[in-house]
């Protein structure tokens, strides 16, 4: 989830304030030399073709890869609940069928789905039933979606059992996106440690929304887990984005998804591919909050090779799922 979720239907919490601050920060970003360079009008702006740093690929003439030939597999999807809980500022895709139809429109063929009902759950019954909704969608759209289980560590016994049931009975391979701030709880609690232990034991992927500090803590605490961190940036976008990418680069058990803030800053996807490598960057959109097509456009236009694009758009996620399936 992206911090923008908080403006979604039936979802409101205190992080709104600090998201506002991030805009204020950005307004003042001129203090940073790097940001100054980024915003300075280029003296050679008349040149249509940029001089590319060694290792960067020139995009195709159209800038767009042919989508019909590409497999596109989204690592980060929040589907609406059957009771029409939907994460959208102004809801336009309120049912699962509308959700799936919008993915079709954007060319997204497959995806990892979790249910908004689980994200908003106040009781174990709610997250258990939300995960069962996901299982029904996976079953109905065979081969298109992979189920992701969302639990609440404040109900740890039910959560541990649910993770096991989702893996063994429902075939889910993914836990998350866990968003501690919607519940809320800190990732430092003992119950979260038990939760991660269960994810590792079940050989599943842990997908966890973090700010930079939480990311540093989780990485040093759980080197044995396979972790996907959504979002290049956090609420301190420019200040933290390079640090977040560098952290993933240094830890081979970690992956980064392209959703939310940061991927749209031209050059950041290229930086991620250069530092993390093309194998651990995943296409994620955070739909139904954000539009998959905007993320796809940046990937398609990026100064990376066609092979790197193919890996990001589907190949890496397929390889990751294969790894936890066996
Ligand atoms: Zn999300």
Boltz pocket constraint, residues with backbone or C-beta under 6 A from the ligand:
constraints:
  - pocket:
      binder: B
      contacts: [[A, 1], [A, 2], [A, 76], [A, 78], [A, 177], [A, 230], [A, 286]]
      max_distance: 6.0
